[in-house]
Amino acid sequence: MRESLRSLRRPAADGAPAFDLAYVRSGPRGATPVVVIPGGPGLASVLPYRGLRRRAARGGLDLIMIEHRGIGRSRRDLRGRPLPPAAMRIAAVLDDVAAVLDAEGIDRAVIVGSSYGSYLAMAFGARHPERVASMLLDSALQSAHDLDIERAAVRGLFWDADDDMARGVRRLVAAGVSERIVLDVVRAAYELGGTDLVHPLVRHEPGLAWRALTAYATRDAEIADIPRIYEFDLVGTIAFRELGYGGTPDGHPLDPVRTYLPLASRYPPFTGEPYDLLAAVRGFDWPLVVLSGDRDLRTPPEIAERVVVSAPDATLVRLHNGHSALDTHPMALLNAIRRLVRGQQAALPGDEPALDRLPRTGLSASFPALLVQVARLDALLRTRVLRRR
């Protein structure tokens, strides 16, 4: 694979120091390069997605990924100090993308964003519309005010329903298991493995599979830090100040606001979103593809449907998937990108079954299946113990 790691000097601005922004470009040079922006905020680009770039290059994509300021190779200023909160602004991140396009001599690109990256993609379209050839949004995140959509999806599935899964969740909460942890675990389990994974998890008291998902999905007062893969500490300023991660609980069960509340005291309060993306997409005059997972509980399908209704030239692609195809079904994402680059996006809805059948690779393929087996084993062992009693 032809890939080169590059560095671009970003000047001091608005109280933030100069620093070197890292990015990588891979694959054959094409007429319309593709910029892929991962989620988070906190996910790195260079190290975690090497496999994605290899597959993209084999498929003929000219792909650029930028190490988000405050993360990994773009984390420190010229003196080696971590970038300060003043550097953490969405507008500055968008200008980083434009600066990379300038450095590479690219007039327009296909902009692809996943989850938080989809917010950046839409905001880039609002700030730099002349640089967008087309756009793909994966698990569209459009507004901090969409919290009520997320609440309704979570509670409708896990609390209000009259079925074994909701009864199991209510039983765990009644037994004293932290409501915040219950939400984080069952939401992640549903997105990863569907009801096949959730049912054995909530049937008995927490076991090994529950503990694995707790480590994977929950947040506490300690900030998650996996160097050059996931680093939330600096960019968390964006999450709280501009995206409203420190919202106010509404007093009802299983409130998604509680996921990040343990970190809220470390970051500035919400000051408002920098863009009105609900209004902005109405002016997007380029081809737009929106991927939506039917098990996505963080950016539920209702948001994707609203984007597609609002944008002038939009195509909705529904997948049997959870959150972020970039991370959980990258082959489907890459195939959708190739169709968009070729101008064949109108045919994508008819290809949904074929996209679903594409092989899942890496951790996204093995982790959910392993968790299902462990959860079932936990349930079996506990059933046997109860029978002996």
N, C-alpha and C positions, 0 to 999 in steps of 0.2 A: 504494500500500500504506500502510495506517495503521500507523505504527511510531513508538514513542517511546523514546528512550534515557533511562534514569533512573539515579539514584544513591541509595544507601541507606547511611547512616552505620552502620558496625559498631563497636561499642565495644571498648575495650582489654580484653583478657582473657588470663589464663594467660601473662603475660609478653610478649604481642603487643600492639602499639600499635593505636589506633583508625585506621580507614581508611575510605574511601568505596568501596563495592562497586557496580560498574556492572552494569546488566542492561537488556534490551530486551524490550518486549512488542509483538507485531504481530498483525494480523488482527482479524476481528470478535470482539467479546466473546462468549464462549460460556458455557454452564453448567458445562463441565468443561475448564478450560485445560490445555494441554500444556506441560510443562517438558522441554526437550531438553538433555542434557548431553553435550558432545563428549568425545573421547578424549584421549590424552596419557599422563601429565599433561604439559601444555604448550600444548595447542591453545587458542587464544582462541575466543570465542563471537561477539562483536559484529561484527567485520569479516569473517571468512572465510565466514560463513553467511548473508549478506544475500540471495543468490539462493535459498537454501533457504527463507528466511522469506517471500520474495515468492511462491514456489510454494505454500507452506503457506497463506498468506493467500488466494490465489485458490481454494484448496480448502476454505476456510471454517474453518480451524483458528485458534484463539486460542492463540498460541504465545509462550512465555517462554524466553529464553536468558540465562544468568547468566555474566558474565565472572569466571571462577575467580580466587579470591584469589591474588595473585602474578603475574598475567598481564595484559598490556594495560592497560586502563583501571582495573583493580583492583590494580595493581602496587605502589603507593606509599602510605605513611602520610600523615598530615595535614601533615607537614613536608616532604613530597616525597622522603623516603628510601625505598629498596626495602624491602619487608616482610622481617622477619628470619626465620630458621628456626623460631623459636617460633610463628610464625603459620601454619606449614605443617603442619596436622593434618587428617586426613580428617574427624574429628568436627566441626571448625570449618567445613569446607566444607559439610557436611550442614546445619549450623545456619544457614549463609548461605542455603541454599535455602529452609529453613523461614521465615527472616526475610523473604525476598522474597514468599513466599506471604502472610505476615501483612500486609506493606506493601500488597499488592494486594487485600487482603480476600478471599483465596481459602482456603476450608476444606480442600478436597482437590483434587488435580490428577492427571492422567495423567503418570507419570514415565517418561521415555524416556532411556536411556543407551546410548552406543556405546563398546565397548572399555573403557578406564579409566572412562569415564562409566557403563558398565553396572555396574562395581564400586560406584561411588557411588550408582547407582540402588538396587541391592540393599541397600547399607548404609543408605541413607535409609529404605528399608522397614523395616529392623531398628530404627533409631533413632526414626523418626517414623511408625509404621505408620498412625496415625489421619489422616495427611495424604495417603495414597495412595488414589486411586480405582481405578486400574489401572496396569499397567506393561508397557513393551516393552524388551527387552534385545536389543541388536544386537551380535553378536560377544561373547558373555558372557565376562567375566573374573571368576572367582569366588574364586580362591585362589592365593597365591604358591606353594603346593605342587603346583600343576598343571604345573609345569615339566617333569615327567617325561612328561606327555601331549604337550607341545610337542616335546620331544626325540624321542619315538617317531615322531611324525608327520613331522618333518623328516628324520630318518635313514632311515626306511622309504622315503621318496620319493627322496632324493638320494644316499644312501650304500649302503644295504643291497641295493637292488634290482639285479637283473641285467638292465639295459636300457641303451640308449644314453645316456639322460639321466644316470643315476647314474654310468656309466662316464666320461662327460664331466666330471662334477664331481670324481670321484676323480683324473682326469688333471690337472685344473687344480691341485689341491692338491699332487699329486706333482711338478708342474712348479715349485712354489714360490710360487704365488699365496696370499696370506694366507687362512688357513682362515676367519677371522672375516669377511673381506670376501666370500669365496665364499658363505658362508652368507647374509649380508645381501642380496647381489645376487640369488642364485637364488631365495631365498624371496620377495623382493619381485616378481621377474619372474613367478614362478608365480602369486602372488596377483593380480597385475595382468592377466596375459595367458595364463596356463596353459602347457601344454607347447609351444604354438606360439611362445611367446617364449623359453622356457628352452632348447629344443633348439638354435637357431642361436647362442645365447650361449655354450654350453659346447662347441660343436663345434671351435672354434679358440681361439687365444689372445685375451685381452680386446681389444675394439675400442671404437668410438664408443658403441654402445648400452650396453656394459658400463660405460663411464665415466659415462654419464648416470645409470645405475641406482646406481652407487657414490655419486654426489653426492646422489641421492634417498634412499638407504636406509641408508647406513653412519654409524656414530658413531666419532669419534676423541677425542683429548684436548681438542679444542675443543668447547664446548657450542653446539649449534645455537641460533641466535637470529634469528628473522625478526620484527621488532617488530610487536606486535598481531596476529600470526598464529600463530607458534609460539615460545614462550619457555620453555625448560626450566630455566633456571639456578636460579630460586628454588623452583619446585615440584618440582624434582628431589629435594628433601629428602623429600617424601612418597614418591616412587618408591623410594628406597633405604631409608628408615627404616621405612616401613609396608607396602611391597609387595615388598620383597626383590629389587630389581633388581640388587643386587651379590652375587648368589649365588656358590657355589663350583663351578668347573668339575668335571665328573665324569671327565675324562681321556679321553673318547671323542671321535670326530670330530664336527664341525658342532654344537657345543654352543651353544644360544641364549644362555646366560649370558654368552658372550664379547661380545655386542653392546654391552652397557653397561659392561663391565669397565674400559675406558679412563677412565671418569668416576668410578669408585668411590671413589678417594682424596679426592675433593672433597666427599663427602657423608657423613653419619653412617651407622653400620652398621645393619643390620636389627635392630629390637627386637621384632618381632612384629606380626601383623595386628590391627587394632582390633576386627574382627568375625569371627565364625565364620559365613560366609555359606552354607556347605553346610548348617548346621543352621538358619539363619535362614529360608531359602526354604521349609522345611517348614511354617512358620507363616504364609506369605503367603496370606491368604484373599481376595485380589482377583484378577480376571482378569489373566493374565500371558501375553504373547506373546514368543517367543524366535526371533529371526532368526539363521540360521547359514549361512555361505557354504561350499560344498563344497570350495573351494580355500583356506580360511582355515588358515594354519599358525601363527598367533600365538595364537589362541583356537580350537583345532580343534573340529570338530563334536561330539566326544565330551563336551566340557564342556556344550554346549547341551543335549545329550540327557540328561545327568545332572540339569541344572536342571529340565527338563520332567518327568522321572520323580519328582523330589522335591516339586515344588510341587503344591498341591491342585487348582488350576484353571489349567493351563498348556497352551499350544498351540505346537507347534514348526513353524516355517516354514523350509524349506530353499530356498536360492537358489543358482543357478550363479554364484558370486561369490567374491571373496577376502575380505579382512578389512575390516570396517566399511562396511556399506551406507550409512551416513550420508555417508561420504566418497567411495564408489565407485559407489553405486547409489541416490542420494537419492530418486528417484521411487518406487522400490519401498518404501523406508522410509516415505515420506509416505503412500502408499496403505495400507500396513499400519496406520499410526497412525490414519488415518481410519476404517478398519474397526473398530479397537479402540474408538475414541471412540463409535462407533455401536452398540457391543455385538455386532458381527458377526464377531468374531475366530474363531469356530468354523469359519467357511467359508474361512479363509485358506489352509489346506493344499491345498484344491482349486484355489486361485487361483495356486499357485506358477508354473505356466507363463506365466500372464498377467503376473505380477509380473516375471518374467525378461525378457519381451518389451518392457517399458516402456523408453522411450528413456533412454539414459545421457547426462548433461548435463555440460558444462564440461570441465575437465581430465580427469575420470574417464572421459570418452568418447574423447578424442583422444590422450591420452598413451600408453596401452597399444598402440593401433593403430600409432602412430608408432614406438614402440620395436620392435615386431615388424618393421616395414618396414626400419628401420635395422639391426637385428640380421641380417636376411636379406641385406641389401646387404653388411654386413661379411663375412658368411660367403662370399658369392659372390666378392667381391674377393679374399679370402684364398685361396680355392680356385683362382682364376685365377693368382695369384702362385705358388702351389705348383706348378701345372702348368708354368709357364714355367721353373721351376727344374729 
